[in-house]
Amino acid sequence: MVKRAGTRLLLVTGVMTWLVVTVTGGTPARAQNPPDTPDRGRPLQIDAVAHDRHGNPVTDLTPEDLEVWINGYRIPIETLVAFTPASRREGGRLTVLLLDDVTVDMAMVPRAKQVARRFVTRMLPGDRMAIVRLNGDSVEFTGDASRLLRRIDAHRPSTGVMPVDQLGAHLLGTVAVLARQLAEAPEQRKTIVAIGSGWLLDTPVPPAQIAREVRREWFDAVRALAVSSSTYYVIDPGGVGGSRSTGSAGFARETGGQAFTNTNDLNGAVDRILREADHYYVIGVFDPPVGRTSSVRELEIRVLRKGITVRARRSIAGGQPSARREVSRARCHVRGARCEVRGATCDGRRAFVLCHNPPPTACR
């Protein structure tokens, strides 16, 4: 259950533009094998989706078409299983709709409800869904479409206030709690879809001048999503020009999902998410003996077949949660961005950085 007193945005000033990121540069990483060890580690399962140039699902990949890299080491693929609607034997899709009732503009509430309704009307036999408000709700899964639609119709923005410096931590905490609850569910494909203000839902980081860090909450949410094999998506109902988020390198992409911002094709966004919940791969590898004591580890899935794009989460869980500073696996896609280096130098290798606007120092 997610509970919190009624809150609403007090004031939003500036643009949330700093993000904990990992920067890669210099020469490409060389293929490495993990250190020799008689212990092959526990089996790991990694969800991934594949599309062709036209956005259509690709369901015929083989292990030879992919490479799995964990913390800079290439890991052998043991199994690769493609899931499609035809292969579904029992159970269905498990979806949580997280409705932003804190920062979403009142004029956008009808459009947000429209998005939520489309998810419900596209449910298939065996699917289960829950409707949860960002401001706090109990999580109740059901396959009853009429019950879900009534809950959507009753959705209203909150009437309280929430300080802007608490928004990001609150969102990340809510996502972490939801992910832990999803971990107990029997369904293979688990999805959290946040509907509302993309600037918060996809970049839950306060402006630099507020000086409130959410590193710990960020890693906690990333780890919880990885452990539960859950994917996080964002849909901003504001349409073209309605969001400051680009949707290309935020929190959703970090988890293997996607943020649909600055688009008027809201129905297309819903259909894309549902299609990915129906067509995906589960990649099986053994946990390598690298970074096991970290909270999260870097994960990269490379595709070798031309014309195919594969998307998966960028982090997997380590052996146990860690309160110490870890490298975030989000990438900074802004060319020429100046950065403040934390704990490392910009020498062409991975570094701790915080990207600010305006940036404090040059990262060369």
N, C-alpha and C positions, 0 to 999 in steps of 0.2 A: 504494500500500500504506500502510495506517495501522498503525504499530507503536508500542507503549508497554509498559513493564514492567508486570507485574501490579500492580494497585492496587485499593483499596477505600476507601470513605468512612471517615475517621478519626472525625469528630465533626461533627454539624450542630447549630448552636445558632442560635436566632432564626429569623426569616423573611426570605427574600431579597426585599426590598421596594423597592429602588431600581432605577430603570430610566432609561436615557437616553431622553428623550422630546422631542417637539416639541409646543408648546402653540399652538393657534390660537384667536383670540378677536377681539372687536371687530366691525367691520363686515365683511360678506362680501367675498371677493376679487372685484374687477371683472375682466371678461373683458379680456385683453390679448393682443396679438399679439407674437410674438418680434421682436427687432430685425431690421430689414430687412437682408438679406444675399443675395448672389448664390449662396451655397453652401447648398443645401437640406439638407446633412448626409447622413450614412449612414442607410440604412433601419433602423428599429427594429421589432422584433416583441414584442408584449406579450401574454402569456397572461392570460385572464380567464375566470371561470365565472359563470353567471347562473342564478338560481333564482326561482321564484314564491313566493307566501306559504306554500305547503305544502311547500317544499323540493324541488319537482320541477324538473328542468333546463329551461331556456328556450333554444330553438335557433333562434328566428326574429327576433332583433334585427337592426336595420339601423344603418348609421353615423349616421343621424339620431336614434337612440335613446341615443347615447353622446356623452360629451365626454372628451377626454384633456387633462389639465393637467400640465405639467412645470415645476417651480420657479415656480409661480404664473402661468404662461403657458398659454393654451389653444392646443393644437396640432391642426391639421386632421387628420382621419382619412383616410388614403389607401385602405386596404383593411380589410375585416372578413370573416374566414372562420370559419364554424362547423364544428367537427369533432364527428362522432358515430360510433358503431360502424359505421353504414352507409357512412360516407365513408372509412373506413380502407382504404387500398389495400395497403400493405405496412408491415411493422414493427408494433410494438405498444406496450404501455406498458412503461416502464422504471422499476423501483422498487427502492429500497434500504431495507431494514428495519434500523434502527439500534437494537440491543437494549441497554438500560441494564443493565449487569452491575456497576455501581459503587454506585449508591444505592438501587436497587429493593429493597423489602422481600422477604425470603425467601418469605413467605406469598403474595406477589403473583407469584412466578415462574411458577406453573402458569397463571395468568390471562394473563400476558404471552405465554406460549407459545401459548395458545389464540388470542390476537389474531393472532400471526404465522402460525399455521397457516391461519387463515381467508383471509389474503392469498394464501397459496400455493394453497389449494383453489379460489380464485376466479380463478386465472390463465386467460387465453385463449390460443389459438394465436398465436404471434408475440410474446407477452410475455416479458420477461426480468426476473430478480430477483436480488438479492444480499443475503445475511445478514451483517451486520457488528456486532461488539460495540463498545460505547463504549470499552472498555478497549484496543481495538486489534485489528485483523484485516486481512488482505488482502481486496481487493474482487474477487470472482469472480462475474460474471454468468452465469446459466444459465436455460434454460427447462425444466429437468428438475425436476419437482415432487418426485419421490421424493428426490432429492439435497438439495433445500432442506429438506424435512421432517426428514431425518436430521440436518441441521445444527441445526435448531430443537430437536430432541429432546436433542441433546448440549449445549445451552446451559446454563451454570451461572454463578452470580455469581462475581466475581473474589475472590481470597483475600488480596490485598494491601490497602494503605491509600492514600488520597489526601487531602492537606490540603484542607479545605473551601474555602480561598481560591484553589485551583487548578482547582476543578471547572468553573466557568463558562468559563474560558479554554480548558480542555481540550475541552469540548463544542464551543465555537465553532470551535476549530481543526480538530476532526474534521469538522464540517459543511463547513467551507471546503475541506478536502482532498477530501471526497467530491464536492462540487459541481464542483470543477475536473476531476475524473475524468469526471463526467457530461457535461461540456462537449464531450468528444470523441465521445460516443455519437450515432448517427444518429437515434434516436427523437425525435419532436417533444415528447411529454409526458414529463417526468422528475419523479419524486417521491421525496423522502426522508421516511420515516415513522419517527419516534423513539418507541419503546415503553418506558415506564418512568415514573420519578418526574416528574410534571408541574412541580413546583416548580423542578427543575433544567432540564429539557428545554425548557420554554417561557419561563422567566425565568432565564437563565443569568447572573445578576448577584449577586455576593457581598453579604452584609449590609453596611450602611454602616460599622459599627464595624471591619470588617476592612480597609477603606481600600484594597482592591485594585481598580483600575479595569480594565475590559475593553473600553473604548471602541474601541481599535484592533482587537481581535479581533472585536468586534461588526460593525464596518463592513467588515472583511475578509470575514467570512462573508456578510453581506448582498450585498456586491459580487459575490462568487463565485457565489452563487445567481442573481443577476440576469444575469450574463454567460452562465451555462449554461442559463438559462431553466428552472431547477429550483424546485420548490415544496416547502416543508417543513411537515410535519404532526406533531402529537404526540398519542399516545393514552396516557392514564394508566390502568392496569388496576386502580387502587385502588378504583374505584367511587364512589358518592355519599359525600361526606364524607372521601374518602381523599386529597384533594389540597388544597394551599393556593393553587394557581393557579386563577384564574377562567377562563382560556382565551380571554378576549375582547380582550386588548390586548398580547399577548406577542410573542415572537420569531416564532412560526408565522404569526400574522396579518400581521406585517411583510413576510413573503415571499409573501403571497398564499394561504397555507394556513390551517389552523385547528387549534386545540388542543381535544381532546375530554377534558375533565377533569370529575371529579365526576359521572360518568354510569355507570349499570349496563348501558347498551345498547352494549356493546363491538362486537357484530356489526354494529349499525347504523352505528357509527363507521367500521368497515372498509368497509362497503358504500357509505357516503357518499364516502369518499376515492376508491374505485375508480370510482364513478359520475362524479365530477368529472374523473378521468383519461380518461374516455370521452366526456364532453360538455363542451366548452370552446370558447372563441373565441381566435383570434389576430388582434390589432389591429395594423395596419401604419401607422406614421407615419414622418416624416423627423425625424432628430435635430436639435432646434432649437439655435441658437447661444447657449444659456444654460446656465451651469454645467458646461461641458464639461471644465473643469480640475478639477472636484470629484471626489472618490472616488465618491460616490453623489449622486443628485439626487432630489428629492421627486417622486413620481408619484401622481396621483389620477385615478381613472376614475369619472365621474359618469354615472348612468343617469337618463334623462328620462322613461322610460315608468313609469307608476304600477304599484305592486304587484310590481315586479321589484327584486331585489337583485343587484348585481354585485360580485364580489370579485376583486381583483388585487393584485399586490405593491405596496408603498407606496414603493419606491425603485427606481431604475434606475441603472446604472453611468454614471459620467462618463467623461471621456476617458482618465484614467489613475489608478491608486491614489494616494492622498495620505495622508501620515502626520499631517498637521495635523488639528486638531479640526474635525469636520463636524457638521452638524445631523442628528440621528437622526430618522427618519421615523415612529417609533412614536408613537402618541397616548396621552396620559394620560386615561383615561376616568373617573377618580375625581373627582366633582364636589366643589368646595371644597378640593381638595388644596393644601396649602401646599408651596411649592417654594423651592429655593435657586437663584437665577439665576446663570448663568455666561455672561458676555460680552454680556449684553443685559438690558434692563429689561422688566418686564411692562407693556407699553403697548398691549396689544391686538394686537400683531404676534407673529410667530414669535420664540421665544427659546430659548437653550440653558438647559435646566433639569435638575436631578436631583431626583426625587421620593423623599423619605425617609420612613421611619416610625420614630420621630417626626420630623416635618419640622423643619429648623433655623430657617427664616424664613418669613414670610408672603409669598405671591405675590399681589398685588392687581391 
